Amino acid sequence: MGDRDREVLSDDAPLVEHPVARRLPGRRKAGAASVSVDQQQVQSRVSGKGDADAESRAGDDSAFPDYLTPLELFARARETKQPVRICAPMVRYSKLGFRELVRAFGCDLAYTPMTVAENFILSKRGRDNDFSTNEYDHPVIVQFAAKHTEMLCTAAEMVAPYVDGIDINCGCPQRWAMSEGYGSALLRKPQLIYDMVRAAKSRITIPVSVKIRINLDFKKTIELAQTAERAGADWIAVHGRTPSMRHEPVILEGIKAVKDNVSIPVVANGDINSMLDVNAVAAATGVDGVMSARGLLANPALFGGYAFAPASCLDKWIQIALSSRIPYSLFHTHVMNMDDPRVLSKEARARFFATQSYDDGIAELKREHPSIQAHLAPLQPERHCEKVIDAGDEPNKKARRAAILGLPLEPELPANPSADADDSSDVALIPW
Ligand SMILES: Cc1cc2nc3c(=O)[nH]c(=O)nc-3n(C[C@H](O)[C@H](O)[C@H](O)COP(=O)(O)O)c2cc1C
């Protein structure tokens, strides 16, 4: 970290460093997260204490990825008593570039935006639009909206070679999702959650998790979490609001109730806007991980202990955006989301808001922060999910859907439901 960064470190939220570097030297096999591993080797990777025997037993080091897998991160959290720092799934926002940005500032694990499993399987365009990755995009969890075990498992099998886990969205309260039987609608169908988790666990070797919202009757939330655990879920993320809550404060007791009653790792979500919140929520609930959505949009550097996005964060975002050819509108939206006056003064924000090109936008940012270098990084090749279970994308969608589900032909799919899938209304969603 350079001096430039230190100047803007918050006094009250010191930088938290984990004992192990996120990238593990000498191990190089991105996407190899699904291997089964020797417990002692895991222990040595997690603790960072080299175990010569385990190292030599590893022999071919390609068996391990060069990063800590999600389960290793949770094991490390238990050892260090520091929760895993997680970027939440966010439709339109937690895309590849943003995941790279938050990882550069202390995020351990990142989720993709939710994608409807059915669209993922049946449409190449939908798949490519919602999911892209690259060699460095690890560890990453892809989140699916699903309501059929077979659809979920087929999508999971397709994407498994590219990611480190899959998650089932059981929390989205948006009207379209609920009426389609996705998201929060699943909270009333524990048997379906059980079936989907169990089936996915039997078909893929990477972890399967669920993200839920709470019920004010905590007993029901506990039962649901225990159901997911019995089915084999590897961890549970709990957004501490009910499906009908929007801006009310998160109910930490609901998250704690889950943590106290399951053995698998539990992740707390809701209103994590600083490292102070991270520490307070971890202390109040005992969770193994913390997940932030809007806090990271406003300050992608928050997990690094920064009180607001420093100039180095803007600089990194410029570099990522240029090197991965992010459309200017998305670049612009993310900068506007960093809405602290210490990032851009009111006047600079207004000037930046009016910009329509990288040249003009970067010039404005440099005017405000002369330390910004805006170095051009080499182009990053993106990967899409090329795996198709069997032939038949677009043209025979209906027939394929019916075949997967073993049903007669069904009505049309909604056009692109995942495009409206956020479950919070306080961040403007600008289509791009
Ligand atoms: C713009 C936006 C998009 C979101 N998209 C998703 C999503 O795709 N899947 C999901 O499970 N939750 C989604 N959420 C909800 C967040 O993951 C998170 O549960 C919620 O915002 C509460 O966390 P926060 O207080 O840190 O924002 C979205 C939230 C926002 C603001």
The ligand as an ORCA input file, in Angstrom:
! r2SCAN-3c Opt
* xyz 0 1
  C     -28.542     -3.189     -6.744
  C     -28.817     -4.425     -5.947
  C     -28.925     -5.643     -6.594
  C     -29.168     -6.806     -5.849
  N     -29.213     -8.023     -6.486
  C     -29.313     -9.160     -5.736
  C     -29.176    -10.435     -6.340
  O     -28.933    -10.557     -7.540
  N     -29.300    -11.538     -5.541
  C     -29.535    -11.433     -4.182
  O     -29.613    -12.456     -3.495
  N     -29.646    -10.233     -3.603
  C     -29.528     -9.103     -4.333
  N     -29.545     -7.894     -3.718
  C     -29.639     -7.844     -2.247
  C     -28.249     -7.799     -1.616
  O     -27.485     -8.927     -1.960
  C     -28.374     -7.699     -0.079
  O     -28.998     -8.861      0.396
  C     -29.174     -6.492      0.391
  O     -28.922     -5.351     -0.387
  C     -28.864     -6.181      1.857
  O     -27.474     -5.920      2.006
  P     -26.900     -4.419      2.160
  O     -27.600     -3.809      3.334
  O     -25.433     -4.615      2.348
  O     -27.237     -3.677      0.902
  C     -29.333     -6.720     -4.442
  C     -29.226     -5.475     -3.810
  C     -28.968     -4.343     -4.542
  C     -28.829     -3.037     -3.823
*
